[in-house]
Amino acid sequence: MSLISVVAALAVTTSPTVQDVPPQQRPESLQRLVACRAVTDNAARLACYDAAAGALDSAERQGEVVVIDRAQVNETQRQLFGFEMPSLPRLFGNAAAAQIDSIETTLQSASLAGDGHWVFRLADGGVWRQIDSEPVRFRNRAGQEVRVRKASLGSYMLTVDGSRAVRVRRQ
């Protein structure tokens, strides 16, 4: 077995996974609300819920607590696709089931940079730059279908309307 194979095997077996990341601690205002369930007296439990709900609402209005639903998490992950963000699993909770491996959108524009690499501007606002030196052949017209997918070793591949894939990096 070559040295590269051993290093690659160790990297795969020792790299942290989403399950290894400790869950983010709940905000104190949410913990107080959840703790109200343990109050046995009905009147005291209602008073506890009223106080805790008011505190949670106040914290959210002041920006101390941010509440987002799963649809917002998915949209944010889609918008951040291609950026190196190692703390996303911790920020969004256990979102392993919602991992995004590719995005599909349309081409807004593409231009050849001074270094001979293409820069692709997509309708979703993403800007991707070619990082390989392979020739690119595609119809450079707004509205063409674009697909960006994860590739090996943290890289990404972009295709325009079924053209040959180009290795790219998000800018």
N, C-alpha and C positions, 0 to 999 in steps of 0.2 A: 504494500500500500504506500503510495507516495506521501510526502510531507503535506502537500496541498490537500489531499483527501482527508488526512488526519485532522488538520486544522479546520477544514470545512465541517467535518463530523462533530468536532468539539463545539464549534460555533453554533451549530443547529441544536445540539443537545443541552447546551448550557445557557442559551439565550433566554431571557425572560419572556414569558407568555402573558397574555391578558389575565389568565387565572392567577399568575404570580403577583400581580400588582394589587396591593392592599386597597380595599374599597375606600373611597373618600368618606370621611366622617360626616355624618349628618349635621346640619347647622343646629345650634342650640335651640332656636325658636321652633324647629320641627321636632326635635327631641322632646321639648316640653309638651307639644300638642299630642304626640304619640303616648307620652306618659299618662295623659288624662284617661286613657282606657283602663288603667289599673285602679282608678278611684271607684270604690264600690257604692258610696252614697250617691243617689241620683242627682240631688241638688248640688252637691259638691262637684260631681263630675261635669254637670252642665256649666257651673261657674268656671271650672278648670278649662273646659273647651272654649268658652267665651273669651277668657283671658288669653289663652294660648293662640287662638285663631286671630284675635286682635293684634297680638305681638307679631305673629307671622305675616299678617297683612301689612303691618307697619314696616317690618323689615324688608318686605318685597317692594313696597312703594319707595323706600329710601335707597334701594339698590344694594342692600346688604345681602339679600337672598335673591337669586334669580331662579325662576320656575320656567322650565321648558318641557314640552311634551316630546314623545318619541318622533313625531313627524318633523319637529324643529331640529332634533338631533340628527336625523337622517339627512335633512337638507343642508345642515352645517357641515356634516361629514362630506357630502357631495361637493360643496363649494371649496372645501379644503383639500380635496383629492389632489395628490401630487406634491403637497408640501410636507416636509419632514416635521412632524409634530409628535414626539415620543410620549407626551403626557395625555394624548386624547383618550386612551382607554380609561384612565383615572378620571378625567374630566366628564366623560359621557357615561360612566358606569360600564357594566359588562355588555358591550355592544358587539361582541364577537359574531352574533347572528346577523348583524346588519353591516358586516364588513363590505366595503365597496371595492370591487376589483376592476371596474371599468366605468367610464362615463360615455354617454352618447349625446352629441349636441350638433350644432352646425358651425360652419366656418364663417366668420365675419370678414376676416381678411388674412392674407399671408404675404410676407415680404421677405426678400433676400437681404440679409444683413451684410455688412461690409466684410465679414470674415468668411462669407460664402455659405453660411448656415441659414436655414429658413426660420422665421419667427411666425407662429400661427396664433392669431387672435380669434377666440371662439365666442359664440353668441352668449355663453353663460358667464363671460367676463374673464375666463382663464386665458393666460398667455403662456404658450409653450415654445421652447427654443430647441431646434435640432442640435443634438450633441454628437452624432456620428458624422462621418464624411461621405456617406453613401449618396449617390445622386437621387434626387426626389422628382418623381414624375406624377403630376396630378393636375386636375383642372382647377386653376386658381380663380375660383369664382365664389362670391358670397352665397351662402345657402347650401353649399355642399355638405353632405353628412360626414361627421367626424367621430371617430371612436378612439379614445385613449384608454389603454389597459395597462395594468401592472405587468411587469416583465421580471426577469431574474435579477437578483442582487440589488433590489431597490430601484431599478430603472423602469421606464415607461415607454410604450410603443404607441405611436399615433398613425392612424390611417385616415386618408381623406377619400371618401366615396369608393372604398374598396381598393385603393391603391396599395402598393407595397408599403409595409410598415417602416416607420422612421423612428429611431431612438430619440427621445426628447426629455427635457427637464422643465418643470414648472417654474415660471418666473414670478 
